[in-house]
Amino acid sequence: MYIAMNRFKVVTWSEGDFETVWRNRDSGLAEVPGFVEFRLLRGKGNEEEGYTLYSSHTVWKSEEDFQNWTKSENFRAAHRNAGDHKAMYKGPPVFDGFNFGRGYLIAVDAFVWRRRGFFILPHSCARHRNPATARPRRD
């Protein structure tokens, strides 16, 4: 599995417009081979710097599936008008991509997730264990 994430700093008071753009956008993802799901998360506002942080997550069956999408006509169509809304952003989006599954050690703050035998352990654990051999936690 592969997660592609983009973080956006959206100018304070532009959050509604940003969410409307995403809500009305026809990404065509549902027809793309290897696409699993999409999430758009709204984070906390940063009053000092005047933005609200958002993160878009797309989950793919593989990194190759994601890379194929980025070279497709669906990708170009989904991003065709991205430059029309520059005024609502504080800088360009920041991309991060992650492979996950058995064999990857994954640590994330504040939660433990167990799905299909994969574990995400919080940083507060005394030690991080191999997700393939870790015993389920009962939190």
TIVO-2410 file (N, C-alpha, C; in nm, 3 decimals):
# residues 139
REC num residu      c1      c2      c3 atome chaine
REC   1      M   0.085  -0.118   0.000     N      A
REC   1      M   0.000   0.000   0.000    CA      A
REC   1      M   0.090   0.124   0.000     C      A
REC   2      Y   0.034   0.233  -0.050     N      A
REC   2      Y   0.108   0.358  -0.060    CA      A
REC   2      Y   0.014   0.474  -0.027     C      A
REC   3      I   0.061   0.568   0.054     N      A
REC   3      I  -0.016   0.688   0.085    CA      A
REC   3      I   0.056   0.808   0.026     C      A
REC   4      A  -0.014   0.885  -0.055     N      A
REC   4      A   0.037   1.011  -0.110    CA      A
REC   4      A  -0.034   1.124  -0.036     C      A
REC   5      M   0.047   1.213   0.025     N      A
REC   5      M  -0.010   1.321   0.105    CA      A
REC   5      M   0.041   1.455   0.055     C      A
REC   6      N  -0.048   1.552   0.049     N      A
REC   6      N  -0.012   1.691   0.022    CA      A
REC   6      N  -0.061   1.776   0.137     C      A
REC   7      R   0.028   1.861   0.189     N      A
REC   7      R  -0.010   1.954   0.295    CA      A
REC   7      R  -0.023   2.093   0.235     C      A
REC   8      F  -0.133   2.159   0.269     N      A
REC   8      F  -0.164   2.292   0.217    CA      A
REC   8      F  -0.178   2.390   0.332     C      A
REC   9      K  -0.114   2.504   0.321     N      A
REC   9      K  -0.135   2.614   0.415    CA      A
REC   9      K  -0.234   2.707   0.348     C      A
REC  10      V  -0.357   2.707   0.402     N      A
REC  10      V  -0.466   2.786   0.343    CA      A
REC  10      V  -0.481   2.915   0.423     C      A
REC  11      V  -0.480   3.028   0.353     N      A
REC  11      V  -0.490   3.159   0.415    CA      A
REC  11      V  -0.615   3.166   0.502     C      A
REC  12      T  -0.598   3.217   0.624     N      A
REC  12      T  -0.710   3.234   0.716    CA      A
REC  12      T  -0.824   3.308   0.646     C      A
REC  13      W  -0.944   3.264   0.666     N      A
REC  13      W  -1.069   3.313   0.608    CA      A
REC  13      W  -1.091   3.264   0.465     C      A
REC  14      S  -1.000   3.180   0.412     N      A
REC  14      S  -1.019   3.120   0.279    CA      A
REC  14      S  -1.057   2.972   0.290     C      A
REC  15      E  -1.073   2.923   0.412     N      A
REC  15      E  -1.099   2.781   0.433    CA      A
REC  15      E  -1.227   2.733   0.361     C      A
REC  16      G  -1.333   2.811   0.369     N      A
REC  16      G  -1.459   2.773   0.303    CA      A
REC  16      G  -1.443   2.761   0.153     C      A
REC  17      D  -1.374   2.858   0.093     N      A
REC  17      D  -1.350   2.852  -0.052    CA      A
REC  17      D  -1.264   2.731  -0.089     C      A
REC  18      F  -1.161   2.704  -0.009     N      A
REC  18      F  -1.074   2.590  -0.033    CA      A
REC  18      F  -1.154   2.460  -0.030     C      A
REC  19      E  -1.236   2.443   0.073     N      A
REC  19      E  -1.315   2.321   0.086    CA      A
REC  19      E  -1.416   2.308  -0.028     C      A
REC  20      T  -1.472   2.419  -0.074     N      A
REC  20      T  -1.565   2.415  -0.187    CA      A
REC  20      T  -1.496   2.370  -0.314     C      A
REC  21      V  -1.375   2.420  -0.337     N      A
REC  21      V  -1.297   2.378  -0.455    CA      A
REC  21      V  -1.277   2.227  -0.452     C      A
REC  22      W  -1.237   2.174  -0.338     N      A
REC  22      W  -1.212   2.030  -0.327    CA      A
REC  22      W  -1.341   1.950  -0.337     C      A
REC  23      R  -1.448   2.000  -0.278     N      A
REC  23      R  -1.576   1.929  -0.281    CA      A
REC  23      R  -1.632   1.919  -0.423     C      A
REC  24      N  -1.611   2.022  -0.503     N      A
REC  24      N  -1.668   2.027  -0.638    CA      A
REC  24      N  -1.574   1.977  -0.746     C      A
REC  25      R  -1.456   1.938  -0.708     N      A
REC  25      R  -1.354   1.894  -0.804    CA      A
REC  25      R  -1.383   1.752  -0.853     C      A
REC  26      D  -1.376   1.733  -0.984     N      A
REC  26      D  -1.393   1.599  -1.041    CA      A
REC  26      D  -1.256   1.541  -1.067     C      A
REC  27      S  -1.207   1.461  -0.972     N      A
REC  27      S  -1.072   1.408  -0.982    CA      A
REC  27      S  -1.063   1.287  -1.074     C      A
REC  28      G  -1.173   1.217  -1.094     N      A
REC  28      G  -1.170   1.095  -1.175    CA      A
REC  28      G  -1.096   0.980  -1.108     C      A
REC  29      L  -1.066   0.994  -0.978     N      A
REC  29      L  -0.989   0.891  -0.910    CA      A
REC  29      L  -1.058   0.755  -0.906     C      A
REC  30      A  -1.188   0.755  -0.897     N      A
REC  30      A  -1.262   0.629  -0.883    CA      A
REC  30      A  -1.236   0.534  -1.000     C      A
REC  31      E  -1.201   0.588  -1.116     N      A
REC  31      E  -1.177   0.504  -1.234    CA      A
REC  31      E  -1.031   0.464  -1.250     C      A
REC  32      V  -0.944   0.512  -1.164     N      A
REC  32      V  -0.800   0.490  -1.181    CA      A
REC  32      V  -0.759   0.356  -1.118     C      A
REC  33      P  -0.690   0.271  -1.194     N      A
REC  33      P  -0.644   0.143  -1.138    CA      A
REC  33      P  -0.552   0.164  -1.018     C      A
REC  34      G  -0.578   0.091  -0.912     N      A
REC  34      G  -0.496   0.096  -0.792    CA      A
REC  34      G  -0.540   0.197  -0.688     C      A
REC  35      F  -0.635   0.285  -0.722     N      A
REC  35      F  -0.684   0.383  -0.624    CA      A
REC  35      F  -0.770   0.312  -0.520     C      A
REC  36      V  -0.748   0.346  -0.391     N      A
REC  36      V  -0.824   0.285  -0.282    CA      A
REC  36      V  -0.918   0.385  -0.216     C      A
REC  37      E  -0.864   0.499  -0.168     N      A
REC  37      E  -0.950   0.596  -0.101    CA      A
REC  37      E  -0.884   0.733  -0.096     C      A
REC  38      F  -0.966   0.834  -0.064     N      A
REC  38      F  -0.921   0.972  -0.052    CA      A
REC  38      F  -0.975   1.032   0.077     C      A
REC  39      R  -0.893   1.115   0.141     N      A
REC  39      R  -0.935   1.189   0.260    CA      A
REC  39      R  -0.878   1.330   0.252     C      A
REC  40      L  -0.955   1.428   0.294     N      A
REC  40      L  -0.907   1.566   0.310    CA      A
REC  40      L  -0.926   1.601   0.456     C      A
REC  41      L  -0.815   1.631   0.523     N      A
REC  41      L  -0.818   1.660   0.666    CA      A
REC  41      L  -0.792   1.807   0.691     C      A
REC  42      R  -0.867   1.863   0.785     N      A
REC  42      R  -0.848   2.002   0.826    CA      A
REC  42      R  -0.777   2.004   0.960     C      A
REC  43      G  -0.664   2.073   0.966     N      A
REC  43      G  -0.587   2.082   1.090    CA      A
REC  43      G  -0.618   2.210   1.164     C      A
REC  44      K  -0.531   2.240   1.258     N      A
REC  44      K  -0.547   2.361   1.338    CA      A
REC  44      K  -0.502   2.483   1.260     C      A
REC  45      G  -0.558   2.596   1.299     N      A
REC  45      G  -0.516   2.723   1.242    CA      A
REC  45      G  -0.391   2.774   1.311     C      A
REC  46      N  -0.309   2.845   1.237     N      A
REC  46      N  -0.191   2.910   1.292    CA      A
REC  46      N  -0.216   3.059   1.283     C      A
REC  47      E  -0.266   3.116   1.393     N      A
REC  47      E  -0.304   3.258   1.393    CA      A
REC  47      E  -0.186   3.350   1.368     C      A
REC  48      E  -0.070   3.315   1.424     N      A
REC  48      E   0.048   3.400   1.408    CA      A
REC  48      E   0.089   3.415   1.262     C      A
REC  49      E   0.081   3.303   1.187     N      A
REC  49      E   0.123   3.306   1.047    CA      A
REC  49      E   0.006   3.320   0.950     C      A
REC  50      G  -0.118   3.317   1.001     N      A
REC  50      G  -0.235   3.343   0.918    CA      A
REC  50      G  -0.274   3.234   0.821     C      A
REC  51      Y  -0.273   3.107   0.869     N      A
REC  51      Y  -0.317   2.998   0.781    CA      A
REC  51      Y  -0.379   2.886   0.863     C      A
REC  52      T  -0.452   2.799   0.791     N      A
REC  52      T  -0.503   2.673   0.845    CA      A
REC  52      T  -0.440   2.562   0.765     C      A
REC  53      L  -0.391   2.458   0.832     N      A
REC  53      L  -0.325   2.348   0.765    CA      A
REC  53      L  -0.427   2.243   0.722     C      A
REC  54      Y  -0.418   2.200   0.597     N      A
REC  54      Y  -0.498   2.090   0.544    CA      A
REC  54      Y  -0.404   1.984   0.490     C      A
REC  55      S  -0.452   1.860   0.489     N      A
REC  55      S  -0.373   1.751   0.432    CA      A
REC  55      S  -0.465   1.662   0.349     C      A
REC  56      S  -0.427   1.640   0.224     N      A
REC  56      S  -0.502   1.545   0.141    CA      A
REC  56      S  -0.425   1.414   0.140     C      A
REC  57      H  -0.499   1.303   0.153     N      A
REC  57      H  -0.438   1.170   0.153    CA      A
REC  57      H  -0.507   1.086   0.046     C      A
REC  58      T  -0.430   1.029  -0.043     N      A
REC  58      T  -0.484   0.926  -0.132    CA      A
REC  58      T  -0.411   0.797  -0.100     C      A
REC  59      V  -0.487   0.690  -0.089     N      A
REC  59      V  -0.430   0.558  -0.062    CA      A
REC  59      V  -0.436   0.478  -0.191     C      A
REC  60      W  -0.324   0.411  -0.221     N      A
REC  60      W  -0.308   0.335  -0.345    CA      A
REC  60      W  -0.264   0.193  -0.312     C      A
REC  61      K  -0.293   0.101  -0.401     N      A
REC  61      K  -0.248  -0.037  -0.382    CA      A
REC  61      K  -0.096  -0.045  -0.388     C      A
REC  62      S  -0.032   0.044  -0.466     N      A
REC  62      S   0.114   0.043  -0.476    CA      A
REC  62      S   0.163   0.182  -0.515     C      A
REC  63      E   0.290   0.205  -0.491     N      A
REC  63      E   0.352   0.331  -0.534    CA      A
REC  63      E   0.350   0.341  -0.687     C      A
REC  64      E   0.366   0.228  -0.754     N      A
REC  64      E   0.361   0.225  -0.900    CA      A
REC  64      E   0.225   0.273  -0.951     C      A
REC  65      D   0.116   0.232  -0.885     N      A
REC  65      D  -0.018   0.278  -0.924    CA      A
REC  65      D  -0.027   0.430  -0.912     C      A
REC  66      F   0.025   0.483  -0.801     N      A
REC  66      F   0.025   0.629  -0.783    CA      A
REC  66      F   0.106   0.697  -0.893     C      A
REC  67      Q   0.226   0.648  -0.920     N      A
REC  67      Q   0.312   0.708  -1.022    CA      A
REC  67      Q   0.244   0.704  -1.160     C      A
REC  68      N   0.177   0.594  -1.191     N      A
REC  68      N   0.105   0.583  -1.319    CA      A
REC  68      N  -0.004   0.689  -1.327     C      A
REC  69      W  -0.075   0.713  -1.215     N      A
REC  69      W  -0.179   0.815  -1.215    CA      A
REC  69      W  -0.120   0.953  -1.243     C      A
REC  70      T  -0.003   0.983  -1.184     N      A
REC  70      T   0.057   1.116  -1.202    CA      A
REC  70      T   0.097   1.141  -1.347     C      A
REC  71      K   0.104   1.036  -1.428     N      A
REC  71      K   0.140   1.050  -1.570    CA      A
REC  71      K   0.018   1.041  -1.661     C      A
REC  72      S  -0.101   1.035  -1.601     N      A
REC  72      S  -0.223   1.011  -1.678    CA      A
REC  72      S  -0.297   1.140  -1.715     C      A
REC  73      E  -0.390   1.126  -1.809     N      A
REC  73      E  -0.477   1.237  -1.846    CA      A
REC  73      E  -0.570   1.273  -1.730     C      A
REC  74      N  -0.612   1.174  -1.650     N      A
REC  74      N  -0.695   1.202  -1.532    CA      A
REC  74      N  -0.624   1.296  -1.436     C      A
REC  75      F  -0.495   1.275  -1.415     N      A
REC  75      F  -0.417   1.362  -1.327    CA      A
REC  75      F  -0.411   1.504  -1.384     C      A
REC  76      R  -0.380   1.516  -1.512     N      A
REC  76      R  -0.372   1.650  -1.574    CA      A
REC  76      R  -0.507   1.721  -1.566     C      A
REC  77      A  -0.614   1.648  -1.589     N      A
REC  77      A  -0.748   1.709  -1.582    CA      A
REC  77      A  -0.781   1.753  -1.439     C      A
REC  78      A  -0.747   1.671  -1.339     N      A
REC  78      A  -0.777   1.704  -1.200    CA      A
REC  78      A  -0.700   1.827  -1.152     C      A
REC  79      H  -0.583   1.853  -1.210     N      A
REC  79      H  -0.498   1.963  -1.166    CA      A
REC  79      H  -0.496   2.081  -1.264     C      A
REC  80      R  -0.577   2.072  -1.367     N      A
REC  80      R  -0.577   2.172  -1.474    CA      A
REC  80      R  -0.596   2.315  -1.422     C      A
REC  81      N  -0.685   2.336  -1.327     N      A
REC  81      N  -0.717   2.471  -1.280    CA      A
REC  81      N  -0.654   2.504  -1.144     C      A
REC  82      A  -0.554   2.428  -1.105     N      A
REC  82      A  -0.494   2.447  -0.972    CA      A
REC  82      A  -0.439   2.589  -0.954     C      A
REC  83      G  -0.385   2.648  -1.056     N      A
REC  83      G  -0.327   2.782  -1.047    CA      A
REC  83      G  -0.429   2.893  -1.033     C      A
REC  84      D  -0.556   2.863  -1.057     N      A
REC  84      D  -0.661   2.966  -1.048    CA      A
REC  84      D  -0.687   3.012  -0.905     C      A
REC  85      H  -0.638   2.937  -0.807     N      A
REC  85      H  -0.672   2.965  -0.667    CA      A
REC  85      H  -0.549   2.998  -0.583     C      A
REC  86      K  -0.444   3.048  -0.644     N      A
REC  86      K  -0.318   3.076  -0.572    CA      A
REC  86      K  -0.338   3.170  -0.453     C      A
REC  87      A  -0.432   3.262  -0.461     N      A
REC  87      A  -0.450   3.361  -0.355    CA      A
REC  87      A  -0.493   3.298  -0.222     C      A
REC  88      M  -0.550   3.176  -0.226     N      A
REC  88      M  -0.594   3.115  -0.101    CA      A
REC  88      M  -0.484   3.034  -0.032     C      A
REC  89      Y  -0.365   3.024  -0.092     N      A
REC  89      Y  -0.256   2.945  -0.035    CA      A
REC  89      Y  -0.143   3.033   0.014     C      A
REC  90      K  -0.078   2.987   0.121     N      A
REC  90      K   0.046   3.047   0.168    CA      A
REC  90      K   0.158   2.954   0.122     C      A
REC  91      G   0.199   2.969  -0.001     N      A
REC  91      G   0.304   2.884  -0.056    CA      A
REC  91      G   0.249   2.761  -0.125     C      A
REC  92      P   0.338   2.686  -0.189     N      A
REC  92      P   0.295   2.566  -0.262    CA      A
REC  92      P   0.267   2.450  -0.165     C      A
REC  93      P   0.192   2.350  -0.212     N      A
REC  93      P   0.170   2.233  -0.126    CA      A
REC  93      P   0.301   2.158  -0.105     C      A
REC  94      V   0.306   2.083   0.005     N      A
REC  94      V   0.423   2.001   0.037    CA      A
REC  94      V   0.381   1.855   0.025     C      A
REC  95      F   0.454   1.779  -0.057     N      A
REC  95      F   0.420   1.639  -0.083    CA      A
REC  95      F   0.504   1.545   0.003     C      A
REC  96      D   0.439   1.438   0.053     N      A
REC  96      D   0.506   1.327   0.119    CA      A
REC  96      D   0.442   1.198   0.070     C      A
REC  97      G   0.522   1.097   0.045     N      A
REC  97      G   0.471   0.967   0.005    CA      A
REC  97      G   0.526   0.858   0.095     C      A
REC  98      F   0.440   0.761   0.130     N      A
REC  98      F   0.480   0.656   0.224    CA      A
REC  98      F   0.430   0.520   0.177     C      A
REC  99      N   0.521   0.423   0.172     N      A
REC  99      N   0.482   0.284   0.158    CA      A
REC  99      N   0.450   0.232   0.296     C      A
REC 100      F   0.351   0.144   0.307     N      A
REC 100      F   0.323   0.085   0.437    CA      A
REC 100      F   0.273  -0.057   0.420     C      A
REC 101      G   0.293  -0.133   0.525     N      A
REC 101      G   0.254  -0.272   0.525    CA      A
REC 101      G   0.357  -0.354   0.599     C      A
REC 102      R   0.348  -0.481   0.589     N      A
REC 102      R   0.443  -0.569   0.658    CA      A
REC 102      R   0.585  -0.536   0.613     C      A
REC 103      G   0.675  -0.533   0.710     N      A
REC 103      G   0.814  -0.506   0.679    CA      A
REC 103      G   0.853  -0.361   0.697     C      A
REC 104      Y   0.756  -0.272   0.719     N      A
REC 104      Y   0.784  -0.131   0.742    CA      A
REC 104      Y   0.758  -0.099   0.889     C      A
REC 105      L   0.852  -0.034   0.955     N      A
REC 105      L   0.832   0.009   1.092    CA      A
REC 105      L   0.768   0.147   1.086     C      A
REC 106      I   0.650   0.159   1.143     N      A
REC 106      I   0.576   0.284   1.135    CA      A
REC 106      I   0.543   0.329   1.275     C      A
REC 107      A   0.580   0.452   1.309     N      A
REC 107      A   0.546   0.508   1.439    CA      A
REC 107      A   0.475   0.640   1.420     C      A
REC 108      V   0.362   0.657   1.489     N      A
REC 108      V   0.281   0.777   1.477    CA      A
REC 108      V   0.233   0.815   1.616     C      A
REC 109      D   0.229   0.944   1.646     N      A
REC 109      D   0.181   0.989   1.777    CA      A
REC 109      D   0.033   0.962   1.796     C      A
REC 110      A  -0.005   0.936   1.919     N      A
REC 110      A  -0.142   0.946   1.971    CA      A
REC 110      A  -0.239   0.837   1.935     C      A
REC 111      F  -0.202   0.736   1.856     N      A
REC 111      F  -0.299   0.631   1.831    CA      A
REC 111      F  -0.232   0.501   1.790     C      A
REC 112      V  -0.305   0.396   1.807     N      A
REC 112      V  -0.260   0.266   1.758    CA      A
REC 112      V  -0.366   0.219   1.660     C      A
REC 113      W  -0.321   0.176   1.544     N      A
REC 113      W  -0.415   0.133   1.440    CA      A
REC 113      W  -0.382  -0.009   1.402     C      A
REC 114      R  -0.482  -0.093   1.399     N      A
REC 114      R  -0.459  -0.231   1.358    CA      A
REC 114      R  -0.560  -0.263   1.248     C      A
REC 115      R  -0.507  -0.296   1.131     N      A
REC 115      R  -0.594  -0.329   1.019    CA      A
REC 115      R  -0.516  -0.422   0.929     C      A
REC 116      R  -0.573  -0.531   0.894     N      A
REC 116      R  -0.509  -0.627   0.807    CA      A
REC 116      R  -0.371  -0.669   0.859     C      A
REC 117      G  -0.355  -0.674   0.989     N      A
REC 117      G  -0.229  -0.717   1.046    CA      A
REC 117      G  -0.120  -0.612   1.052     C      A
REC 118      F  -0.149  -0.488   1.018     N      A
REC 118      F  -0.050  -0.381   1.024    CA      A
REC 118      F  -0.069  -0.304   1.153     C      A
REC 119      F   0.040  -0.260   1.213     N      A
REC 119      F   0.034  -0.188   1.338    CA      A
REC 119      F   0.103  -0.054   1.326     C      A
REC 120      I   0.044   0.048   1.381     N      A
REC 120      I   0.109   0.178   1.395    CA      A
REC 120      I   0.120   0.201   1.545     C      A
REC 121      L   0.240   0.215   1.593     N      A
REC 121      L   0.264   0.228   1.736    CA      A
REC 121      L   0.295   0.371   1.773     C      A
REC 122      P   0.246   0.419   1.887     N      A
REC 122      P   0.275   0.557   1.928    CA      A
REC 122      P   0.419   0.573   1.973     C      A
REC 123      H   0.473   0.696   1.958     N      A
REC 123      H   0.610   0.724   2.001    CA      A
REC 123      H   0.629   0.699   2.150     C      A
REC 124      S   0.523   0.702   2.227     N      A
REC 124      S   0.534   0.686   2.372    CA      A
REC 124      S   0.563   0.542   2.413     C      A
REC 125      C   0.558   0.447   2.319     N      A
REC 125      C   0.590   0.309   2.353    CA      A
REC 125      C   0.735   0.302   2.400     C      A
REC 126      A   0.761   0.214   2.496     N      A
REC 126      A   0.896   0.199   2.548    CA      A
REC 126      A   0.992   0.156   2.438     C      A
REC 127      R   0.946   0.073   2.348     N      A
REC 127      R   1.029   0.036   2.233    CA      A
REC 127      R   0.935   0.009   2.116     C      A
REC 128      H   0.984   0.033   1.998     N      A
REC 128      H   0.905   0.004   1.878    CA      A
REC 128      H   0.940  -0.136   1.831     C      A
REC 129      R   0.839  -0.212   1.799     N      A
REC 129      R   0.861  -0.349   1.756    CA      A
REC 129      R   0.831  -0.362   1.609     C      A
REC 130      N   0.881  -0.468   1.550     N      A
REC 130      N   0.854  -0.499   1.411    CA      A
REC 130      N   0.703  -0.525   1.396     C      A
REC 131      P   0.634  -0.450   1.309     N      A
REC 131      P   0.489  -0.468   1.295    CA      A
REC 131      P   0.449  -0.610   1.254     C      A
REC 132      A   0.540  -0.681   1.186     N      A
REC 132      A   0.506  -0.816   1.141    CA      A
REC 132      A   0.503  -0.914   1.257     C      A
REC 133      T   0.572  -0.881   1.368     N      A
REC 133      T   0.577  -0.974   1.481    CA      A
REC 133      T   0.513  -0.918   1.607     C      A
REC 134      A   0.466  -0.795   1.602     N      A
REC 134      A   0.409  -0.732   1.721    CA      A
REC 134      A   0.279  -0.799   1.761     C      A
REC 135      R   0.258  -0.808   1.892     N      A
REC 135      R   0.131  -0.861   1.943    CA      A
REC 135      R   0.028  -0.749   1.944     C      A
REC 136      P  -0.098  -0.778   1.920     N      A
REC 136      P  -0.202  -0.674   1.923    CA      A
REC 136      P  -0.207  -0.607   2.060     C      A
REC 137      R  -0.228  -0.475   2.058     N      A
REC 137      R  -0.245  -0.399   2.182    CA      A
REC 137      R  -0.393  -0.388   2.212     C      A
REC 138      R  -0.427  -0.374   2.335     N      A
REC 138      R  -0.567  -0.361   2.377    CA      A
REC 138      R  -0.588  -0.223   2.438     C      A
REC 139      D  -0.586  -0.119   2.355     N      A
REC 139      D  -0.606   0.019   2.401    CA      A
REC 139      D  -0.750   0.061   2.388     C      A
***
